[in-house]
Amino acid sequence: MSRPERRLNLLTGDWVLVSPQRVSRPWQGAASQAAPGGRLTHDPACYLCAGVMRAGGVRNPDYEGVYVFDNDYPALLPGLTEGGGDDPLLVREPEAGLCRVICYGPDHSLTMAGMTPRDIEEVVEVWTAQFTELAARPDIGAVTIFENRGEMMGASNPHPHGQVWAQQHLPNEQAREGDRQREWFEARGETLLAAYLARELDADERIICANEAFVALVPFWAAWPFEALVLPRRSVSGLDELTAAERAGLADILSRLTKAYDRLFEVSFPYTMGFHQRPTDGADHRHVTLHAHFYPPLLRSASVRKFMVGYEMLAMPQRDLTPEEAAARLRDLT
């Protein structure tokens, strides 16, 4: 590929402009300072470390494994069901929910890339338990599990952790993806992401790593330079439908992928990662396939990032490095 083309994101309906002729353009723009490394295993000033008093006034226990607590400064609050208005130009309505923090372990420096697959499997087990618990609540319609890793992605605390936000209504991205998956399922009788994964496995151009249960790949429509999509080989709609062996397989893939990210520019790689699962409203969502998105911002080095500005904000996403080249670079590091 040497000329520009646009590619369709099957999950959202958005188009992405791929411009490989620009990949060697000189860079005189912003260069961020890479976050310092180090092996500080416990920081008494860190609100997430074991035994430390959090900003909200609660002291963390001396936890040894995965630790979950209600966010001291949540974006969602329970019990808000009334309010809103009827102005068609200023539309609003209440949104109830809750937010939790999931500390991956007591070691302040041990990111997912440094954890063993077994340690990550314990995190997967907690993700599954959180989804199962919250999905059973009648006041919750969607559960989003995610991680912001690194200062570059706005992480407010360097301690390895993720979050779970559970809310009354289905968020924008899950709604858009759900609509596209439903349309495909109703028209073809198969899940969209199962069909897409089969095509990717056959092409073998954008696969990063794989095992018997999960596959990590750079999607054909990727907008971020080293974006990745993690897909199950067996189409399931949520973490709660995975077998023990599949949960172990997911942990293995997350370990291999995050290690490859760190090796790419020899830095603790920043990213936003999260799972999209079925809505928890009790309806039939056989068309939805569980999957995880990784959105890393780095472009050329540990200090040069991709900015979604200008044309991207006003028109459509655009990338220079092709998804195939990005996958090949990551694949070589797994």
C-alpha positions as CSV (number, residue, x, y, z in Angstrom):
1,M,0.0,0.0,0.0
2,S,1.5,3.3,-1.0
3,R,-1.5,5.6,-1.7
4,P,-4.1,7.0,0.6
5,E,-7.2,5.0,1.3
6,R,-10.0,5.1,3.8
7,R,-11.0,2.1,5.9
8,L,-14.4,1.4,7.6
9,N,-14.5,0.7,11.3
10,L,-17.1,-2.1,11.3
11,L,-17.8,-1.6,15.0
12,T,-18.6,2.1,14.9
13,G,-19.4,3.0,11.2
14,D,-16.6,5.6,11.2
15,W,-14.1,5.9,8.4
16,V,-10.3,6.2,9.0
17,L,-7.9,7.8,6.5
18,V,-4.7,5.9,6.0
19,S,-1.9,7.9,4.5
20,P,1.3,5.8,4.3
21,Q,3.2,8.3,2.1
22,R,3.4,10.5,5.2
23,V,5.1,8.1,7.5
24,S,8.6,9.5,7.0
25,R,7.7,13.2,7.4
26,P,10.0,15.1,9.6
27,W,8.8,15.9,13.1
28,Q,9.4,19.2,14.9
29,G,6.3,19.1,17.0
30,A,5.8,18.4,20.7
31,A,7.9,15.8,22.4
32,S,6.7,14.7,25.9
33,Q,9.1,13.6,28.5
34,A,8.9,9.9,29.1
35,A,7.7,9.0,32.6
36,P,10.6,8.0,34.8
37,G,11.1,4.3,35.5
38,G,12.1,2.8,38.9
39,R,11.3,0.1,41.3
40,L,9.6,1.9,44.2
41,T,7.5,-1.0,45.5
42,H,5.7,1.1,48.2
43,D,5.1,4.8,48.3
44,P,3.7,6.2,51.6
45,A,2.5,9.2,49.6
46,C,0.4,7.1,47.2
47,Y,-3.3,6.9,47.9
48,L,-3.5,3.4,46.5
49,C,-0.7,1.7,48.3
50,A,-1.4,-0.7,51.1
51,G,-1.8,0.9,54.5
52,V,-1.9,4.4,53.2
53,M,-4.6,6.9,54.1
54,R,-6.5,7.9,51.0
55,A,-7.5,11.5,50.2
56,G,-11.1,10.7,51.1
57,G,-10.0,9.9,54.7
58,V,-10.2,6.1,54.5
59,R,-7.1,4.0,55.2
60,N,-6.3,1.2,52.8
61,P,-5.9,-2.2,54.4
62,D,-2.5,-4.0,54.2
63,Y,-3.8,-5.9,51.1
64,E,-1.7,-8.6,49.5
65,G,-3.6,-9.4,46.3
66,V,-6.1,-7.5,44.1
67,Y,-7.9,-4.8,46.1
68,V,-11.3,-3.2,45.2
69,F,-12.9,-0.2,46.8
70,D,-15.5,2.4,46.0
71,N,-14.0,5.5,44.4
72,D,-13.7,8.4,46.8
73,Y,-14.5,10.8,44.0
74,P,-16.9,9.0,41.8
75,A,-18.3,10.3,38.5
76,L,-21.5,8.5,39.1
77,L,-23.8,8.4,42.2
78,P,-26.4,5.9,43.2
79,G,-30.1,6.6,43.6
80,L,-30.5,9.6,41.3
81,T,-33.7,8.8,39.3
82,E,-35.6,12.1,39.1
83,G,-34.9,15.4,37.4
84,G,-34.2,16.4,33.8
85,G,-36.4,18.6,31.8
86,D,-38.5,18.9,28.6
87,D,-36.6,21.5,26.7
88,P,-35.8,20.0,23.3
89,L,-32.7,22.2,22.9
90,L,-31.3,21.6,26.3
91,V,-31.8,17.9,26.8
92,R,-30.8,16.3,30.1
93,E,-31.7,13.5,32.4
94,P,-30.3,12.0,35.6
95,E,-27.7,9.2,35.4
96,A,-27.3,6.9,38.4
97,G,-24.5,4.5,39.0
98,L,-21.3,3.8,40.9
99,C,-17.5,3.8,40.4
100,R,-14.9,1.4,41.9
101,V,-11.1,1.3,41.8
102,I,-9.3,-2.0,41.3
103,C,-5.7,-2.1,42.5
104,Y,-3.9,-4.9,40.7
105,G,-1.6,-5.6,43.7
106,P,0.4,-4.0,46.5
107,D,3.6,-3.4,44.4
108,H,3.6,0.3,43.5
109,S,5.8,-0.3,40.4
110,L,4.4,-3.6,39.0
111,T,2.4,-2.8,35.9
112,M,0.5,-5.4,34.0
113,A,3.6,-5.8,31.7
114,G,5.6,-6.8,34.7
115,M,3.1,-9.1,36.3
116,T,3.0,-12.9,35.7
117,P,0.2,-14.3,33.7
118,R,-1.1,-15.9,37.0
119,D,-1.1,-12.5,38.7
120,I,-3.0,-11.1,35.8
121,E,-5.4,-14.0,35.9
122,E,-6.3,-12.9,39.5
123,V,-7.2,-9.5,38.1
124,V,-9.3,-11.1,35.4
125,E,-11.1,-13.1,38.1
126,V,-11.9,-9.9,39.9
127,W,-13.1,-8.2,36.7
128,T,-15.4,-11.1,36.2
129,A,-16.7,-11.0,39.7
130,Q,-17.3,-7.3,39.5
131,F,-19.2,-7.6,36.2
132,T,-21.3,-10.5,37.5
133,E,-22.2,-8.7,40.7
134,L,-23.1,-5.4,39.0
135,A,-24.9,-6.9,36.0
136,A,-27.3,-8.6,38.5
137,R,-28.4,-5.2,39.8
138,P,-31.8,-3.9,38.4
139,D,-30.5,-0.3,38.5
140,I,-27.5,-1.0,36.3
141,G,-27.7,-1.2,32.5
142,A,-24.0,-1.2,31.6
143,V,-20.7,-2.0,33.1
144,T,-17.4,-0.6,31.8
145,I,-14.1,-2.0,33.0
146,F,-11.0,0.0,32.0
147,E,-7.5,1.2,32.8
148,N,-5.7,4.5,32.0
149,R,-2.0,3.7,32.1
150,G,0.6,6.5,32.4
151,E,0.6,10.3,32.8
152,M,0.2,10.7,29.0
153,M,-3.2,9.1,29.2
154,G,-4.3,11.2,32.2
155,A,-3.8,8.6,35.0
156,S,-4.1,10.5,38.2
157,N,-2.1,7.9,40.2
158,P,0.9,5.8,39.0
159,H,0.0,2.8,41.1
160,P,-1.1,0.0,38.8
161,H,-4.9,0.0,38.9
162,G,-8.0,0.0,36.8
163,Q,-11.6,1.1,37.3
164,V,-15.1,-0.2,36.9
165,W,-18.0,2.3,36.2
166,A,-21.5,0.9,36.3
167,Q,-24.4,3.0,35.2
168,Q,-28.1,3.2,34.5
169,H,-27.9,3.8,30.7
170,L,-25.7,2.3,27.9
171,P,-22.8,4.6,27.1
172,N,-22.2,6.1,23.6
173,E,-19.5,3.7,22.4
174,Q,-21.1,0.5,23.5
175,A,-24.4,1.7,22.0
176,R,-22.9,2.4,18.6
177,E,-21.0,-0.9,18.6
178,G,-24.0,-2.8,19.8
179,D,-26.1,-1.4,16.9
180,R,-23.6,-2.4,14.3
181,Q,-23.2,-5.9,15.8
182,R,-27.0,-6.3,15.9
183,E,-27.4,-5.3,12.3
184,W,-24.7,-7.8,11.2
185,F,-26.2,-10.6,13.3
186,E,-29.7,-10.0,12.1
187,A,-28.6,-9.9,8.4
188,R,-26.2,-12.8,8.5
189,G,-27.0,-15.0,11.5
190,E,-23.4,-14.8,12.8
191,T,-21.7,-12.4,15.2
192,L,-19.7,-9.6,13.5
193,L,-16.6,-10.1,15.5
194,A,-16.5,-13.8,15.0
195,A,-16.7,-13.3,11.3
196,Y,-14.0,-10.6,11.5
197,L,-11.7,-12.7,13.6
198,A,-11.9,-15.6,11.1
199,R,-11.0,-13.2,8.3
200,E,-8.0,-11.8,10.3
201,L,-6.8,-15.3,11.2
202,D,-7.0,-16.3,7.5
203,A,-5.1,-13.2,6.3
204,D,-2.5,-13.3,9.1
205,E,-1.4,-9.8,8.4
206,R,-2.4,-7.9,11.5
207,I,-2.2,-10.6,14.2
208,I,0.1,-9.7,17.1
209,C,-0.2,-12.8,19.3
210,A,-2.6,-15.6,19.9
211,N,-3.3,-18.7,22.0
212,E,-6.1,-21.3,22.1
213,A,-8.6,-18.9,23.7
214,F,-7.8,-15.3,22.6
215,V,-6.2,-13.3,19.8
216,A,-4.6,-9.8,19.9
217,L,-4.5,-7.9,16.6
218,V,-4.2,-4.5,15.2
219,P,-7.6,-3.9,13.7
220,F,-7.9,-3.2,9.9
221,W,-9.5,0.2,10.8
222,A,-7.1,1.2,13.7
223,A,-6.9,5.0,14.2
224,W,-4.2,5.0,16.9
225,P,-0.7,4.0,15.7
226,F,-0.3,0.9,17.8
227,E,-4.0,0.3,18.6
228,A,-5.0,-3.3,19.5
229,L,-8.1,-5.4,19.7
230,V,-8.3,-8.5,21.9
231,L,-10.9,-11.0,20.8
232,P,-12.1,-14.4,22.1
233,R,-11.9,-17.4,19.7
234,R,-15.3,-18.5,21.1
235,S,-17.9,-15.8,20.8
236,V,-19.1,-14.9,24.3
237,S,-20.9,-11.7,25.3
238,G,-19.2,-11.1,28.7
239,L,-16.4,-12.0,31.0
240,D,-18.9,-14.1,33.1
241,E,-19.3,-16.6,30.1
242,L,-15.6,-17.5,29.9
243,T,-14.3,-20.8,31.2
244,A,-11.4,-21.0,33.7
245,A,-9.1,-22.0,30.8
246,E,-10.3,-19.0,28.7
247,R,-9.8,-16.6,31.6
248,A,-6.2,-17.9,31.9
249,G,-5.9,-17.5,28.1
250,L,-7.0,-13.9,28.4
251,A,-4.4,-13.2,31.1
252,D,-1.7,-14.8,28.9
253,I,-2.6,-12.5,26.0
254,L,-2.7,-9.4,28.2
255,S,0.7,-10.3,29.5
256,R,2.2,-10.8,26.1
257,L,0.7,-7.7,24.5
258,T,1.6,-5.3,27.3
259,K,5.2,-6.7,27.4
260,A,5.4,-6.1,23.6
261,Y,4.2,-2.5,24.2
262,D,7.0,-1.9,26.8
263,R,9.6,-3.4,24.5
264,L,8.6,-1.2,21.5
265,F,10.2,2.0,22.8
266,E,11.8,0.6,26.0
267,V,9.4,2.5,28.2
268,S,6.5,1.7,30.5
269,F,3.9,2.1,27.6
270,P,0.9,4.4,28.2
271,Y,-2.5,3.4,27.0
272,T,-6.2,3.4,27.6
273,M,-7.6,-0.2,27.8
274,G,-11.1,-1.3,28.3
275,F,-13.6,-4.1,27.8
276,H,-16.9,-3.8,25.9
277,Q,-19.5,-6.4,27.0
278,R,-23.2,-6.9,26.6
279,P,-25.6,-4.5,28.2
280,T,-26.9,-5.7,31.6
281,D,-30.6,-4.9,31.1
282,G,-31.6,-8.6,30.9
283,A,-32.5,-8.5,27.2
284,D,-31.2,-10.8,24.5
285,H,-27.7,-9.7,23.4
286,R,-26.4,-12.7,21.5
287,H,-25.1,-10.4,18.8
288,V,-22.5,-8.8,21.2
289,T,-19.0,-10.3,21.5
290,L,-16.8,-9.5,24.4
291,H,-13.7,-7.7,23.4
292,A,-11.0,-5.3,24.7
293,H,-9.6,-2.2,23.1
294,F,-6.1,-0.9,23.6
295,Y,-5.5,2.8,22.6
296,P,-1.9,3.8,23.1
297,P,-0.9,7.3,22.2
298,L,2.8,6.8,21.3
299,L,3.8,7.3,17.7
300,R,7.5,7.4,16.9
301,S,9.3,7.0,20.3
302,A,8.7,7.1,24.0
303,S,8.3,10.9,23.8
304,V,6.5,11.5,20.5
305,R,2.8,10.9,20.6
306,K,-0.1,10.9,18.2
307,F,-2.4,13.9,18.5
308,M,-6.1,13.7,17.5
309,V,-6.4,17.3,16.5
310,G,-7.2,19.5,13.4
311,Y,-8.4,17.2,10.7
312,E,-9.1,14.4,13.1
313,M,-11.4,16.5,15.3
314,L,-13.1,18.3,12.4
315,A,-13.3,15.5,9.8
316,M,-12.1,11.9,10.5
317,P,-9.3,10.0,12.1
318,Q,-6.1,9.8,10.1
319,R,-2.9,7.7,10.4
320,D,0.4,7.4,8.7
321,L,1.8,4.1,9.9
322,T,-0.3,1.4,8.4
323,P,-2.0,-1.2,10.7
324,E,-0.1,-3.9,9.0
325,E,3.3,-2.3,9.7
326,A,2.2,-1.6,13.3
327,A,1.2,-5.3,13.8
328,A,4.5,-6.5,12.4
329,R,6.5,-4.4,14.8
330,L,4.5,-5.6,17.8
331,R,4.5,-9.2,16.6
332,D,8.3,-9.3,16.5
333,L,8.4,-8.3,20.2
334,T,6.0,-10.9,21.6
